[in-house]
Amino acid sequence: MIIEYRKPSAALAPFVDHLWEKQVDVTGIIPYDIETIFPEDQTVLTYSLGIEYFRSHANTDHFQPINGIQLEGLHQAPNFYKHQPGIHIFGVKFRVGGLFAFLPSPISATNNESSAADTLLPDLPSLRLTNNFDERCETIEAYLLAHLIEKQAKKYLKLLLMLQELEGDSTSMPSSYKTLSRLFQEVIGISPKEYVQIKRINQSLALFASTKDIKSQDLADQLGYYDSAHFINEFKKYTGKTPKSLKNSLFDMKDSEFIDEFKQYISPEHLLHYTSIFHKNS
């Protein structure tokens, strides 16, 4: 499996987290049966350039084939993926709310959905004729820069300033809560409370990955929960698992195997981002 990542240009950096590509040769091996991505606050534009892959939202009962160009919206329950040899997927992962700056229709329409992207983004370029990952990045970046909606971008950047205050202290809300709440619903499609919950669950997953024997009470304390019962209930709400059941399924792995396996549950860039924040602040 070949995975590539690239940071966006400076002009797109406020809106796009990174560009990525995943490819498995037709004779290659997929290192997992089902890839589980727990709730994330970001949206992804994906191009399926090879054989189709399959997605199911919230459970593993209804896998649907994915091909062509899709928008994967913010999801508040796990997404499950089945890949097969021959996949070739190119993606653009937007920062939280970043897609709003390019989208003329309500962002909430994308939440928890995988939708045909051309119904929401006009005149998307074809990437099939380009030769390599860098060329695909340059093509899609040129498209996004040409389709940036100034009015939407201003609202998004206003929200970013408020988010900085929220990130500084996730236990309190800015004084202008009504404005914040309205912008959240418009730009991200969820409430500030839901946003904080998803962020804390992602942080707890990353802490699990870096310290697999950490106790639920310690996680609850580090992440600002009232008590461990509150944390466990919220963890199960967003992941479908209790911290104990997740830990039991991973406990016997060696450290390197543990991290490799954990990439089924949280995307590598989230894992690296949150663990780096944790080590920096510890």
C-alpha positions in Angstrom: 0.0 0.0 0.0 1.4 3.4 -1.0 0.2 6.5 0.9 1.3 10.0 0.1 0.6 13.3 1.9 1.1 16.9 0.9 0.4 20.2 2.6 -1.6 22.7 0.6 -0.3 26.0 -0.8 -0.2 29.0 1.5 -3.3 30.5 -0.2 -5.3 27.3 0.6 -3.8 26.5 4.0 -6.6 28.3 6.0 -9.2 26.0 4.4 -7.4 22.7 3.5 -5.5 20.5 6.0 -3.7 18.3 3.5 -4.0 16.4 0.2 -3.4 12.6 0.2 -3.4 9.6 -2.0 -3.8 5.8 -1.2 -3.0 3.2 -3.8 -2.8 -0.6 -3.8 -1.6 -2.6 -6.8 -3.9 -5.2 -8.2 -1.5 -7.8 -6.9 -1.1 -6.1 -3.5 -2.4 -6.9 -0.1 -4.8 -4.9 2.0 -3.5 -5.0 5.7 -7.0 -5.0 7.3 -10.5 -6.4 6.6 -12.4 -3.3 7.6 -11.0 0.2 8.1 -12.8 2.0 10.9 -12.6 5.8 11.0 -14.2 7.2 14.2 -16.1 10.6 14.1 -14.1 13.4 12.6 -14.8 17.1 12.4 -13.4 17.4 8.9 -14.7 16.8 5.4 -13.0 15.1 2.5 -13.3 15.4 -1.3 -12.3 12.0 -2.8 -11.5 10.8 -6.3 -11.8 7.0 -6.9 -9.3 6.6 -9.7 -9.0 2.8 -9.6 -11.3 -0.1 -8.6 -14.3 0.8 -6.4 -14.2 0.6 -2.6 -17.0 0.3 -0.1 -18.4 2.5 2.7 -20.9 2.0 5.5 -21.9 4.6 8.0 -22.5 3.9 11.7 -22.5 0.1 11.4 -21.2 -2.7 9.1 -24.5 -3.8 7.8 -24.9 -1.7 4.6 -21.7 -1.2 2.6 -22.2 0.8 -0.5 -19.8 1.0 -3.5 -17.9 4.3 -3.9 -16.6 5.4 -7.3 -16.2 8.6 -9.1 -15.9 11.9 -7.1 -17.4 12.0 -3.6 -17.8 14.4 -0.8 -17.4 12.6 2.6 -19.0 14.9 5.1 -18.3 15.4 8.8 -19.5 12.2 10.5 -20.9 11.8 14.0 -20.7 8.0 14.0 -18.0 5.7 12.8 -17.4 5.2 9.0 -16.4 1.8 7.9 -14.5 1.0 4.7 -13.6 -2.1 2.7 -10.8 -1.8 0.2 -9.6 -4.2 -2.3 -6.4 -4.6 -4.5 -6.6 -2.1 -7.3 -7.9 0.9 -5.4 -6.4 4.3 -6.2 -8.0 7.1 -4.1 -7.0 10.8 -4.2 -8.3 13.0 -1.5 -8.5 16.6 -0.2 -9.1 16.8 3.5 -10.5 20.2 4.5 -10.0 21.9 7.8 -13.0 21.9 10.1 -15.5 24.1 8.3 -13.1 24.8 5.4 -15.3 23.3 2.7 -17.9 26.0 3.5 -15.6 28.6 1.7 -16.2 26.7 -1.6 -19.8 25.5 -1.2 -22.7 27.6 -2.4 -25.3 25.2 -0.7 -25.8 24.4 3.0 -22.9 22.5 4.6 -25.2 20.5 6.8 -26.4 18.6 3.6 -23.0 16.8 3.6 -22.9 15.7 7.3 -22.8 11.9 7.8 -23.1 11.5 4.0 -21.0 10.4 1.1 -22.5 12.3 -1.9 -21.6 12.8 -5.5 -19.4 15.8 -5.4 -20.6 17.3 -8.6 -24.0 18.0 -7.1 -22.4 20.4 -4.7 -19.2 21.6 -6.4 -19.5 22.7 -10.0 -17.2 21.8 -12.9 -14.8 19.6 -10.9 -11.7 18.7 -12.9 -10.9 15.2 -14.1 -7.8 13.8 -12.5 -7.5 10.6 -14.5 -5.3 12.0 -17.3 -2.7 13.5 -15.0 0.5 11.5 -14.5 1.4 11.7 -10.8 0.4 12.7 -7.3 2.0 16.2 -7.5 0.2 17.0 -10.7 -3.1 15.9 -9.3 -2.5 18.2 -6.3 -1.7 21.1 -8.5 -4.8 20.6 -10.6 -7.2 20.4 -7.7 -5.5 23.4 -5.9 -6.0 25.5 -9.0 -9.7 24.5 -9.1 -10.2 25.4 -5.4 -8.5 28.7 -5.7 -10.7 29.6 -8.7 -13.9 28.6 -6.8 -13.2 30.3 -3.5 -16.4 32.2 -2.5 -15.2 35.4 -0.8 -18.4 35.9 1.3 -18.2 32.3 2.5 -14.5 32.6 3.3 -15.1 35.7 5.5 -17.7 33.9 7.6 -15.4 30.9 7.9 -12.4 33.0 9.0 -14.6 34.8 11.6 -15.5 31.4 13.0 -11.8 30.4 13.1 -11.1 33.4 15.4 -13.8 32.1 17.8 -12.5 28.6 17.6 -9.1 29.8 18.8 -10.8 30.9 22.0 -12.6 27.6 22.2 -9.4 25.6 21.7 -7.7 27.6 24.4 -10.3 26.5 27.0 -12.8 23.8 25.8 -14.6 24.0 29.1 -15.9 27.5 28.5 -17.7 29.2 25.6 -17.0 32.7 24.2 -19.3 35.5 25.5 -20.9 35.9 22.1 -22.3 32.4 22.2 -25.3 33.1 20.0 -23.1 34.3 17.2 -20.8 31.4 17.7 -23.7 28.9 17.7 -25.2 30.4 14.5 -21.8 30.4 12.7 -21.2 26.8 13.8 -24.5 25.6 12.3 -24.0 27.6 9.1 -20.3 26.9 8.5 -19.8 23.4 10.1 -23.4 22.1 10.4 -23.2 21.1 14.1 -23.4 22.9 17.5 -20.4 24.1 19.4 -21.1 21.4 22.0 -21.1 18.6 19.4 -17.8 20.0 18.0 -16.2 19.9 21.5 -17.4 16.4 22.0 -16.0 15.1 18.7 -12.6 16.8 19.4 -12.4 15.3 22.9 -13.2 11.8 21.5 -10.5 12.2 18.9 -8.0 13.2 21.6 -9.0 10.2 23.8 -8.3 7.9 20.8 -4.9 9.4 20.3 -4.1 9.1 24.0 -5.1 5.5 23.8 -2.7 5.0 20.9 0.2 6.6 22.7 -0.5 5.0 26.1 -2.5 1.9 25.6 -2.8 1.0 29.3 -4.2 4.5 30.3 -7.3 4.2 32.6 -10.7 5.7 31.7 -10.6 7.9 34.8 -7.2 9.3 33.8 -8.6 10.0 30.3 -11.7 11.7 31.8 -9.5 13.9 34.0 -7.1 14.9 31.2 -9.9 15.7 28.8 -12.0 17.7 31.3 -14.9 15.4 31.8 -17.0 15.7 35.0 -16.4 12.0 35.8 -15.4 8.7 34.1 -19.0 7.6 33.7 -19.7 10.8 31.6 -16.6 10.1 29.5 -17.5 6.4 28.9 -21.1 7.2 27.8 -19.8 9.9 25.4 -17.1 7.6 24.1 -19.6 4.8 23.4 -22.0 7.3 21.8 -19.5 8.3 19.1 -17.5 5.1 18.7 -20.0 2.3 19.4 -17.4 0.9 21.9 -16.6 1.4 25.5 -13.0 2.4 26.3 -12.6 -1.0 28.0 -13.8 -3.0 25.0 -11.5 -1.1 22.7 -8.5 -1.5 25.1 -9.2 -5.2 25.5 -9.1 -5.7 21.7 -5.8 -4.0 21.5 -4.1 -4.7 24.8 -1.9 -7.7 23.8 -0.3 -6.1 20.8 3.3 -5.0 20.7 3.8 -1.2 20.6 4.5 -1.1 16.8 1.6 -3.5 16.1 -0.6 -1.4 18.4 0.0 1.8 16.4 -0.4 0.1 13.1 -3.7 -1.5 14.2 -4.9 1.8 15.7 -4.7 3.4 12.2 -7.9 1.5 11.5 -9.6 3.6 14.1 -8.1 7.0 13.6 -6.5 8.4 10.5 -2.7 8.7 10.7 -2.6 12.5 10.4 -5.1 12.8 13.3 -3.0 10.3 15.4 0.2 12.3 14.8 -1.5 15.6 15.3 -3.2 14.8 18.6 -0.3 12.8 20.1 2.1 15.7 19.2 -0.2 18.1 21.1 -0.4 15.7 24.0 3.4 15.4 24.3 3.9 19.1 23.8 1.5 19.9 26.7 2.6 17.1 29.0 
